Amino acid sequence: MAIYDAVIIGGGPGGSSAATYLARAGKKVLLLEKERFPRFHIGESLLPYNQKIFRELGLMPALQAAGFTKKLGAQFHLGNGTKGTKFIFRRGRFTREPEAIQVERATFDHILLKHARASGAEIREGWTVGKFTNTGETVTIEARDDAGQSHTIEGSFLIDASGRGNMTGNQEGLRIIHPRLKKLAVFGHFHGVKADDGDPGGDTIIVRLVNKWFWLIPLAKDKISVGCVMDQEEFAALKMSPAAIFDQMVQSSPLMRDRMENAKLTGVIHTTSDFSYRNRKFVGKRLLRVGDAAGFMDPIFSAGVFLAMFSGKLAAEAVQKSLAANNDGAVRLAKYEKRVHNAMQFYWEMVENYYTTPFMEIFLEPREKFSLASAVNAVLAGELEGGWSMRWRMRLFFWIVKLQARWPLVPRISFD
């Protein structure tokens, strides 16, 4: 039985990125993906700092040829239309990447997977991974091919990029669900949604209601992804069809009613559970978890694809150096876990605060005092390793949010 340098579970952005980095470094890589691409997926808004990874992977020509919508900023509005703000990435003094793209994931993920194959990774689609075992010297997985035949596959390292399927984390009982963020998303693609003119027409638009929020993501000239993230309990209590619930939520917001006045659904309304969770460990012996297989958070700030590709890159680097050192890489894996944890923590704190009124009051009144607005802008763009100059500003930002809860430093807002 051939032993691979690395076996990767999952062909999404995290798995494809790790496979490409390792294959381009001359490593023997096998990627197993349970579906056949292209396939529908949610998570269509990317961050500017994806661009650096695209350049490193040699993806820019294929992505430019696909003609994805350019994203230069993000907008945040109250659902009653009384207040809003815009973040334009190039205006943040700490932001090193000025633009991003909006993508249909079926096309985008397929481009990444094909690029991994062209880079030398072995890709097998339609393969389902069962359990994994660790011998100490290698990691072994049990898998079934698309004909239902069982196979045993061995690798020096295992990278779990299985997404919210969380294959190895579930096997080891590591998943911890966030107690206050048990959400569900109801969404679809629409024609005829009212869009902004010029550059803002490519912005992601977030519309905040009292206990839920909408996204509007422009995918093409007249195709916009629109979704509502709400409490799972509220969704279940309504006892209506997803389409009826979606329409009811739209009608509850004057801003959304205006945007969706002439909208026509293409396809169907989808739902997906949106439980925020983290695994207690991101690594094991010769095992690294990337992207949603490490943890998944509410997608308010569009960080999912970036965190998947960022952690996929770091995982590939840790595996490559461990193979060169001819050891299990325990120290490198521990460093990997710390870097990914720190990266995710930025967004966890933003998401946890986002559902509070004091956060929204401060967030919708950006001020450049101490360059705080620039620091927030950089985080929204994907600046995760900006050093102390970023960290103290973000700590100050959250401290101001706490003060706002007791004393009105900026005007109070109403969701009515």
Disulfide bonds with the S-S distance in Angstrom:
none
